[in-house]
Amino acid sequence: MIIGASSPAARRKTIPGFTLIEVMVALGLSSILLAVVGSLSVYSARSFSALGNYVDLDLHSRAAADVLGRELRQATAVIDLRTNSSVNYVTLTNAYALTRLKVSWDTNAGTLLLEKTGQPAQTCLTGCADWKFALYTRAPNVSATNLSFNLATNMAGCKLLNMSWKCTRSILGSKVNSESVQTAQIVLRNKVR
């Protein structure tokens, strides 16, 4: 019979386990690892969401540019416009088809609408944060490296309509780089003068 084997001190040495320091170090390292994995997951999800938003905004902006270009090219003259208000717009007429077109941007709702005589208003864009337009004359300035147009001094002299807009969306409550800036130059093909 072994005399010292049944004492509590001898039993403690033979039972495997972790010391308090080992548990604290393992807990600290696993916490750091979980924090890195969690932040990487959040950053990746936010990046993929921003990329998806950008692609969706670009798709809608291109579709709006196509619709606006197709409709406005047929116009014969600019007859009315308004800038610097809660609803900015430009109104054109097609004397051959006896129709009017109105492109309007509601700054409060963030929508870009196209209204055509005899048809319901068509929402071209939602989430539109900015929309600008300028009227240009017929004769371009041609140089060896550049082609530019002169600003029209009145609506009757307008042959080219330049529009640009910016659309944004929020991701998790904050606006990030999910913008789509588009510019379209539309020539009024049916304008006689």
C-alpha positions, 0 to 999 in steps of 0.5 A: 500500500502506498501511503502518500497516494491518497492524499489530496495534494497527490490527487491534484497533481494527477488530474489534468486541467487548465490553469486560470492564466491559460483560460484567460489567454485562450479567452482573450485570443478567441475574443480577438479572433471573433471580433476580426471575423465579425468585422470582416463579415460586416464590412463584406456585407456592406461592400456587396450591398453597396456594389449591388445598389450601384449596379441597380442604380446604374441600370435604372439611370441608363433606362431613364436616359434611353426613355428620355432620349427617345421621347425628347429627340422628337420635340420641336421646341422648348416652351417652358422651364423652371429651376431652383424650386421644389419642382424643377421642370422643362417642357417641350412640344412636338408640333408635328404630333401635337404633343407636349413633354414635361420632364420634372424633378421633385426635390422632396420626393426625389423622383424624375417624371416624364409626362406626355400628352394623353398618357399617364405620368411615367416615373423614370427615376426614384432616389434622384438626389440631383437633376440639372439641365442646360439649353444649348444652341445649334452651332457647335464650337469645333477645334482639333481636340474638342467639340462644345456648344454655346449656351442658348440665351432663350428657349427659342434658340435651344437645339440641344438639351444637356441633362445630368442627374445623381441617384443615391440610396442608403445602406444601414441608414447612411449614404455610402458610395452607391451613386450613379451620375449620368449625363445625356445630351439630347439633340432636338431632331425635329427643330426646324430653325 
